[in-house]
């Protein structure tokens, strides 16, 4: 977990500037061997008669409550289902051919089907009378595969947590039948899933999976007959899981915007369960919901969709707005975050999001990115400067080598030294040495907003600190930046070190460079024009790509300021200015 703290100069950690804060990365080790072994033994126990005995209990006759899902579904996806296809992450599967046990399904699509999140989209497109037959047919298929087959693919704790939320919220769709055998099978399987969760929620991986599992425990206590005794343990478990997974500012330690969006959705659904069960949600969980919404809003650009960080893409504006509205909170975007690490600068129509923190620890997020001190910029609904993005949950959407490339510093709008990542990315996907701390200061006034941050990712290897300052004018018409390279540390190269300051541009931006090699005119199709000027290196353009909200790559361009820095360092300055 990243720690945000003020360093005492007398404490042996080195002095930092007045008014600055230090964000440090904590234990970056992955899941330990003992933890992996414990979880493997836990899964093996599912096959034993003892676990089967633990799943036994009274058959519930009905649900105690039917919560209303506060998150609006995707009507287009629901209409596609009614037409015979489930569409998810750019993939289309015929409903008639869905096989829950099909091992060839991409993991993200399998999880979508297994969680029954598609019920939300189906309900957005049709009433119970029109959609119940389809919903029940798919539930029957799942019961045939997994009602008695307790396995990782279908009985993972986080999947059962989500499944309980969706089965209870859309009970009118899956239980509106006179087939008493089928109804009994659904309700009994729901009760068995709740008992399974009760014994295994704390074994789920830390972070969002464990949060989802404990939410399922609480939901089952409030809506499934015979489960009320687990409410107290469920609330204690959720509070514990949230404390481990969230920074004080409401952002997840994974620093993943897509996971933050899912967290808001889950907590909003949980609040609806409490309302249906006529209970008050614990204050700690209410605070977590409000904080998570503020953190989520802090990484939205002017088009109200997400900026692209830590393997996530913009997703869709509709989904982000549905989650925020469904939360029922009246929260504003965080400007200055702590461990969440994203600094939001918003003036008039312009929004800049600045990554001013180390990458997440490997145990917090698989596939973390070396994006420290990168930024994104939008003008109203138009994106100008972007990162290359990622596939979010849809890891099968792009080739593995491209996925690895999207994690690099060069795939983000920041400075790169000697063509190296600011934080090393190992072949096994884990993050290595690099950025361990970020020094940060911010000043907001009526005239402008200024953020300055520096990282130590190149100190050990190249003897240089990268310091970046961003300033956004009050009218939002000018973003000025300065990248300073400062000598520090014992290992210093004697020869010049090549650098590249990259600004990846949105696909809608057309570029014309100036003859002096120091500027460019950026025209946004259907929008405004911006001027770019730089000093300290030679400006050029290179090909780039951007991954959209459906994990599809698009060809685009990037501005690149290149040159060499002497061992003692140098300064590169640049400016984006809206043309009048």
C-alpha positions in Angstrom: 0.0 0.0 0.0 1.3 3.4 -0.8 1.9 5.7 2.2 1.4 9.5 2.1 3.3 11.2 4.9 5.2 14.3 5.9 8.9 13.4 6.4 10.7 14.8 9.4 14.2 16.0 8.3 15.6 14.6 11.5 14.2 11.2 10.8 16.9 10.2 8.5 14.8 10.1 5.3 16.2 13.3 3.8 14.7 16.8 3.7 11.9 17.8 1.4 10.8 21.3 0.4 8.6 23.4 2.5 4.9 22.8 1.8 5.7 19.6 -0.1 4.5 16.0 0.6 6.1 12.7 -0.1 4.2 9.8 -1.5 6.1 6.6 -1.0 5.5 3.1 -2.3 5.2 0.4 0.3 5.9 -3.3 0.1 5.9 -4.1 -3.6 6.2 -7.9 -3.3 3.5 -10.0 -4.9 1.4 -12.5 -3.2 3.6 -14.7 -1.1 4.2 -18.4 -1.6 2.4 -19.1 1.7 -0.6 -17.1 0.7 -0.8 -18.9 -2.6 -0.5 -22.2 -0.9 -3.2 -21.3 1.7 -5.6 -20.3 -1.1 -4.8 -23.5 -3.1 -5.6 -25.7 0.0 -8.8 -23.6 0.5 -9.9 -24.4 -3.0 -9.0 -28.1 -2.7 -11.2 -28.3 0.4 -14.2 -27.4 -1.7 -14.2 -30.9 -3.2 -14.3 -32.7 0.2 -17.4 -34.1 2.0 -16.6 -31.7 4.8 -17.2 -28.6 2.6 -20.3 -30.2 1.2 -21.6 -30.7 4.7 -20.9 -27.0 5.5 -23.1 -26.0 2.6 -26.1 -27.9 4.0 -28.9 -26.0 5.7 -32.6 -25.2 5.6 -34.2 -24.6 2.2 -35.4 -21.0 1.9 -38.9 -20.6 0.7 -38.6 -17.0 -0.6 -36.4 -14.0 -0.5 -36.9 -11.6 2.4 -36.5 -8.6 0.2 -36.0 -7.6 -3.4 -33.6 -4.7 -3.6 -33.7 -2.3 -6.6 -30.5 -2.2 -8.6 -29.6 1.6 -8.5 -27.3 1.3 -11.6 -28.9 1.7 -15.0 -28.1 -1.0 -17.4 -27.0 -0.8 -21.1 -30.2 -0.8 -23.1 -28.4 -1.6 -26.4 -26.7 -4.6 -24.8 -30.1 -5.8 -23.5 -31.7 -5.4 -26.9 -28.9 -7.5 -28.4 -29.7 -10.2 -25.9 -33.3 -10.2 -27.0 -32.1 -10.4 -30.6 -30.1 -13.5 -29.7 -26.6 -12.3 -28.8 -24.8 -11.4 -25.7 -22.3 -8.6 -26.5 -19.5 -7.8 -24.1 -16.1 -6.2 -24.6 -16.4 -6.2 -28.3 -17.3 -9.9 -28.3 -20.6 -11.4 -29.4 -21.9 -14.9 -28.3 -25.1 -16.4 -29.5 -27.4 -16.8 -26.5 -28.6 -20.2 -27.7 -25.0 -21.5 -27.7 -23.9 -20.2 -24.3 -22.1 -22.9 -22.4 -21.1 -21.7 -18.9 -18.5 -24.5 -18.8 -16.9 -23.6 -22.1 -13.2 -23.3 -21.3 -12.5 -21.3 -24.5 -14.4 -18.3 -23.2 -12.2 -15.2 -22.5 -11.8 -14.7 -18.7 -13.6 -11.3 -18.8 -16.5 -12.7 -20.7 -16.7 -15.7 -18.5 -16.8 -13.5 -15.4 -19.5 -11.3 -16.9 -21.7 -14.4 -17.7 -21.0 -16.1 -14.3 -21.7 -13.0 -12.3 -25.1 -12.5 -14.0 -24.4 -8.8 -14.5 -26.1 -9.2 -17.9 -29.4 -9.2 -16.0 -29.0 -5.5 -15.5 -28.7 -4.9 -19.3 -31.6 -7.2 -20.1 -33.8 -5.4 -17.6 -32.9 -2.1 -19.2 -34.3 -3.3 -22.5 -37.4 -5.3 -21.5 -40.0 -5.8 -18.9 -40.2 -8.9 -16.8 -43.0 -10.3 -19.0 -40.8 -10.0 -22.1 -37.5 -11.1 -20.6 -38.2 -13.6 -17.9 -38.2 -16.6 -20.2 -34.7 -15.8 -21.6 -33.4 -15.0 -18.1 -34.7 -18.2 -16.6 -33.4 -20.3 -19.5 -29.8 -19.0 -18.8 -30.2 -19.6 -15.1 -31.3 -23.2 -15.7 -28.1 -23.7 -17.9 -26.0 -22.4 -15.1 -27.7 -24.6 -12.5 -27.2 -27.6 -14.7 -23.4 -26.9 -14.9 -22.6 -25.6 -11.4 -25.4 -26.0 -8.8 -23.6 -29.1 -7.5 -20.2 -28.6 -9.0 -18.3 -26.4 -6.5 -15.3 -25.2 -8.5 -13.1 -22.1 -9.0 -14.6 -21.1 -12.3 -18.1 -20.6 -10.9 -17.8 -20.5 -7.1 -15.1 -18.0 -6.7 -15.9 -15.8 -3.7 -16.1 -12.5 -5.6 -18.3 -14.0 -8.3 -20.7 -15.3 -5.7 -20.8 -11.9 -4.0 -21.8 -10.3 -7.3 -24.2 -13.1 -8.2 -26.1 -12.7 -4.9 -26.6 -9.0 -5.7 -27.9 -9.7 -9.2 -30.0 -12.7 -8.4 -31.8 -10.9 -5.6 -32.2 -7.6 -7.5 -33.6 -9.3 -10.6 -35.6 -12.0 -8.7 -38.8 -11.0 -10.6 -36.9 -12.0 -13.9 -35.5 -15.3 -12.7 -38.2 -16.5 -10.3 -41.4 -15.6 -12.0 -42.5 -19.1 -12.8 -44.9 -21.8 -11.6 -42.1 -24.4 -11.9 -41.6 -25.1 -8.1 -38.7 -27.4 -8.7 -36.8 -24.7 -10.6 -37.7 -22.1 -8.0 -36.5 -24.3 -5.2 -33.3 -25.0 -7.0 -32.5 -21.3 -7.4 -33.3 -20.4 -3.8 -31.4 -23.4 -2.4 -28.4 -22.7 -4.6 -28.5 -19.1 -3.5 -28.5 -20.2 0.2 -25.6 -22.6 -0.4 -23.6 -19.9 -2.2 -24.2 -17.7 0.9 -22.8 -20.4 3.2 -19.9 -20.9 0.9 -19.1 -17.2 1.0 -19.5 -17.1 4.8 -16.6 -19.5 5.1 -14.4 -18.1 2.3 -14.9 -14.4 1.9 -11.7 -13.5 3.8 -9.8 -16.0 1.6 -10.5 -14.0 -1.5 -7.6 -11.9 -2.9 -7.2 -8.6 -1.1 -8.8 -5.6 -2.8 -11.9 -5.5 -4.9 -12.4 -9.3 -5.0 -12.5 -9.5 -1.2 -14.8 -6.4 -1.0 -17.2 -8.1 -3.4 -17.2 -11.3 -1.4 -18.0 -9.6 1.9 -20.7 -7.5 0.2 -22.2 -10.8 -0.9 -22.2 -12.0 2.7 -24.1 -8.9 3.9 -26.5 -9.1 1.0 -27.3 -12.7 1.8 -27.9 -11.9 5.4 -30.5 -9.3 4.4 -32.3 -11.0 1.6 -32.0 -14.8 2.1 -34.0 -16.6 4.7 -31.9 -18.0 7.6 -28.9 -15.8 6.9 -29.5 -13.0 9.4 -26.9 -14.3 11.8 -24.1 -13.6 9.4 -24.9 -9.8 9.2 -22.5 -8.8 12.0 -19.6 -10.8 10.7 -20.3 -9.6 7.2 -20.1 -5.9 8.3 -16.9 -6.5 10.2 -15.4 -8.3 7.3 -16.4 -5.6 4.8 -15.0 -2.8 7.1 -11.8 -4.7 7.4 -11.5 -5.3 3.6 -12.3 -1.7 2.8 -9.6 -0.5 5.3 -7.0 -2.7 3.6 -8.0 -1.7 0.0 -8.7 2.0 0.3 -6.5 5.0 0.8 -7.8 7.7 3.2 -8.9 9.7 0.2 -11.3 7.0 -1.1 -9.1 5.7 -3.9 -8.2 2.0 -4.2 -4.6 1.0 -3.5 -4.6 -0.6 -7.0 -4.9 3.0 -8.4 -7.1 1.5 -11.2 -9.9 3.7 -12.5 -11.9 0.7 -13.8 -11.7 -1.0 -10.4 -12.7 2.3 -8.8 -15.8 2.4 -11.0 -16.7 -1.2 -10.1 -16.2 -0.3 -6.4 -18.8 2.5 -6.7 -21.2 0.1 -8.4 -20.8 -2.5 -5.8 -21.2 -0.2 -2.8 -24.2 1.5 -4.5 -25.9 -2.0 -4.9 -25.1 -2.8 -1.3 -26.8 0.4 -0.1 -29.9 -0.6 -2.1 -29.8 -4.0 -0.3 -29.7 -2.2 3.1 -32.7 0.0 2.1 -34.7 -3.0 1.0 -33.9 -4.8 4.2 -34.9 -1.7 6.2 -31.5 -1.4 7.8 -29.0 1.5 8.1 -25.8 1.0 6.2 -22.8 1.3 8.7 -21.3 4.8 8.8 -17.8 3.4 7.7 -19.4 1.9 4.5 -21.3 5.2 3.8 -18.0 7.1 4.1 -16.3 4.6 1.8 -19.0 5.0 -0.8 -18.8 8.8 -0.8 -15.0 8.8 -0.9 -15.0 6.3 -3.7 -17.3 8.5 -5.8 -15.1 11.5 -5.2 -12.0 9.6 -6.2 -13.7 8.2 -9.3 -14.8 11.7 -10.4 -11.2 12.9 -10.0 -10.1 10.9 -13.0 -12.9 11.9 -15.4 -12.0 14.3 -18.2 -14.3 16.9 -19.9 -16.2 14.2 -21.8 -17.2 12.7 -18.4 -15.5 9.4 -19.2 -12.5 8.1 -17.5 -8.9 9.0 -18.2 -6.6 6.1 -19.0 -4.4 4.8 -16.1 -3.0 1.5 -14.9 -4.3 -0.6 -17.7 -7.8 1.0 -17.8 -9.4 2.8 -20.7 -12.1 5.4 -20.8 -14.9 2.7 -20.6 -18.1 4.6 -21.5 -19.5 7.9 -20.4 -22.9 6.2 -19.9 -21.5 3.7 -17.4 -19.6 6.3 -15.4 -22.7 8.6 -15.2 -24.9 5.6 -14.3 -22.6 4.6 -11.5 -22.3 8.2 -10.1 -26.1 8.7 -10.3 -26.8 5.3 -8.8 -24.5 6.0 -5.8 -27.1 8.6 -4.6 -24.3 10.8 -3.3 -23.7 14.5 -3.9 -19.9 14.4 -4.2 -17.5 16.5 -6.0 -14.3 15.4 -7.7 -11.2 15.4 -5.6 -8.6 17.9 -6.8 -5.7 17.1 -4.5 -5.6 13.4 -3.6 -3.3 11.5 -1.3 -2.6 7.8 -1.9 -4.9 7.7 -4.9 -2.3 9.9 -6.5 -4.1 11.6 -9.4 -4.0 15.4 -9.3 -7.0 17.0 -11.0 -6.6 20.5 -12.5 -9.9 22.0 -13.8 -10.2 25.5 -15.1 -13.3 26.6 -17.2 -13.6 24.0 -20.0 -10.1 22.5 -19.6 -9.3 19.5 -17.4 -5.8 18.0 -16.8 -5.2 14.8 -14.8 -1.7 14.3 -13.5 -0.3 11.0 -12.2 1.7 12.2 -9.1 2.4 8.9 -7.3 4.4 5.7 -7.7 2.8 2.7 -9.5 0.7 0.4 -7.4 2.3 -2.4 -5.6 2.3 -5.7 -7.5 0.1 -7.4 -4.9 -2.5 -4.6 -5.3 -2.7 -4.7 -9.1 -1.5 -7.2 -11.7 -0.3 -5.3 -14.7 0.6 -2.0 -13.2 2.0 0.7 -15.4 5.2 2.9 -15.3 3.2 6.1 -15.8 4.5 8.4 -13.0 4.3 12.1 -13.9 2.3 11.5 -17.1 -0.8 13.6 -17.7 -3.9 13.8 -19.9 -5.6 17.0 -21.1 -9.1 17.7 -22.5 -10.8 20.9 -23.8 -14.5 20.5 -23.1 -15.6 17.1 -24.5 -12.5 17.0 -26.7 -9.5 15.0 -25.6 -6.1 16.4 -26.6 -3.3 14.8 -24.7 -3.8 11.2 -23.8 -2.1 8.0 -22.7 -2.2 5.0 -25.0 -4.7 3.4 -22.6 -5.4 -0.3 -21.8 -8.0 -3.0 -22.1 -9.4 -2.9 -18.6 -10.9 -6.3 -17.8 -10.8 -7.5 -21.4 -7.2 -8.8 -21.3 -7.8 -11.1 -24.3 -8.7 -8.2 -26.6 -5.1 -7.5 -27.6 -1.9 -9.5 -28.2 0.2 -10.0 -25.1 3.2 -8.1 -26.5 1.0 -5.1 -27.2 -0.5 -5.3 -23.6 3.0 -5.3 -22.3 3.9 -2.2 -24.4 0.9 -0.3 -23.1 2.3 -0.6 -19.6 5.6 1.2 -20.5 6.5 4.8 -19.7 6.7 5.4 -23.5 3.0 4.6 -23.8 2.2 7.5 -21.5 2.6 11.3 -21.9 5.7 11.8 -19.8 9.5 12.1 -20.0 11.6 9.0 -20.7 15.3 8.7 -20.1 17.6 6.5 -22.1 14.6 4.7 -23.6 13.9 3.1 -20.2 10.8 2.7 -18.0 10.7 4.9 -14.9 9.8 1.6 -13.1 11.1 -1.6 -14.5 8.5 -4.1 -15.9 9.7 -7.7 -15.6 9.0 -10.5 -18.1 6.6 -12.2 -15.7 4.5 -9.0 -15.6 5.5 -7.8 -12.1 7.0 -4.4 -11.5 10.6 -4.0 -10.5 12.8 -1.3 -9.2 12.2 2.3 -10.1 10.0 5.0 -8.7 9.8 4.5 -4.9 8.8 8.0 -3.9 7.2 11.1 -5.4 7.7 14.5 -3.9 4.6 16.7 -4.5 3.4 20.3 -4.0 0.3 22.1 -5.2 -0.9 25.6 -5.3 -4.4 26.7 -6.3 -5.4 30.3 -6.7 -7.9 32.4 -8.6 -5.2 33.0 -11.3 -4.1 29.4 -12.0 -3.5 26.0 -10.6 0.1 24.7 -10.3 1.3 21.2 -9.4 4.9 20.2 -9.1 6.1 16.6 -8.6 9.3 14.7 -8.9 10.2 11.0 -8.9 13.4 9.0 -8.2 12.8 6.3 -10.8 16.0 7.1 -12.7 18.3 8.0 -9.8 19.8 4.5 -9.2 20.5 3.8 -12.9 21.2 7.3 -14.3 21.8 9.6 -11.4 18.9 12.0 -12.4 15.6 13.0 -10.7 12.7 13.9 -13.0 10.7 16.9 -11.8 7.6 18.1 -13.7 5.6 21.2 -13.1 2.2 21.8 -14.7 0.4 25.2 -14.6 -3.2 25.6 -15.9 -4.4 29.2 -16.4 -7.6 30.4 -14.9 -9.4 30.6 -18.2 -8.2 27.0 -19.1 -6.7 28.3 -22.4 -3.0 27.6 -21.5 -1.2 24.7 -20.0 2.5 25.3 -19.4 4.9 22.6 -18.4 8.5 22.2 -17.4 10.5 19.0 -17.1 13.6 19.4 -15.1 16.4 16.8 -14.8 18.4 17.2 -11.6 21.6 15.4 -10.7 21.3 13.2 -7.6 22.7 10.0 -6.2 26.1 8.4 -6.5 25.8 6.7 -9.9 26.1 9.4 -12.5 26.8 8.9 -16.2 29.7 10.9 -17.7 28.3 10.9 -21.2 25.1 12.6 -22.4 21.8 10.7 -21.8 19.1 10.7 -24.5 15.6 11.8 -23.4 12.2 11.9 -25.0 9.2 13.9 -23.8 6.1 12.3 -25.3 2.6 13.8 -25.7 0.3 11.2 -27.2 -2.6 12.9 -29.0 -6.2 11.8 -29.3 -7.2 10.4 -32.7 -9.3 13.5 -33.5 -6.3 15.8 -33.3 -4.6 16.7 -36.6 -1.0 18.0 -36.4 1.0 20.5 -38.4 4.6 21.1 -37.2 6.4 24.4 -37.6 9.5 24.8 -39.7 11.7 25.7 -36.8 11.2 22.3 -35.1 9.9 24.0 -31.9 6.2 24.1 -32.4 3.0 22.6 -33.9 -0.6 23.5 -34.6 -3.2 21.0 -33.3 -6.6 21.1 -34.9 -9.4 19.1 -33.2 -11.8 17.8 -35.8 -15.1 19.6 -35.1 -13.5 21.5 -32.3 -11.0 24.2 -31.4 -7.3 24.6 -32.4 -4.3 24.6 -30.0 -0.8 25.8 -30.4 2.2 23.9 -29.0 5.6 25.4 -28.4 8.7 23.9 -26.7 12.3 24.7 -25.8 15.1 22.5 -24.8 14.9 19.8 -27.5 13.9 19.1 -31.1 10.2 18.6 -31.7 8.9 15.8 -34.0 6.0 13.6 -34.6 5.7 9.8 -34.4 3.0 7.2 -34.8 1.1 6.2 -31.8 -2.1 4.4 -30.9 -5.0 4.8 -28.4 -7.2 2.0 -27.0 -10.9 3.1 -26.7 -13.6 2.2 -24.2 -14.3 -1.1 -26.0 -10.6 -2.1 -26.0 -10.2 -1.4 -29.7 -6.9 0.3 -30.8 -6.9 3.4 -33.0 -4.0 4.8 -34.9 -3.0 8.3 -33.8 0.1 10.6 -33.5 2.4 11.8 -30.7 4.5 14.9 -30.3 8.0 14.0 -29.2 10.6 16.5 -27.8 13.9 14.7 -28.1 17.5 15.5 -27.3 20.3 14.6 -24.8 20.8 15.8 -21.3 24.3 16.4 -19.8 25.0 14.4 -16.6 24.3 17.5 -14.5 20.8 17.7 -15.9 18.8 20.3 -17.8 15.3 21.8 -18.3 12.8 21.2 -21.1 9.8 23.6 -21.2 6.7 23.5 -23.3 3.2 25.0 -23.6 -0.2 24.1 -25.0 -2.3 27.3 -25.8 -5.8 27.5 -27.2 -5.7 29.4 -30.5 -8.0 32.5 -30.6 
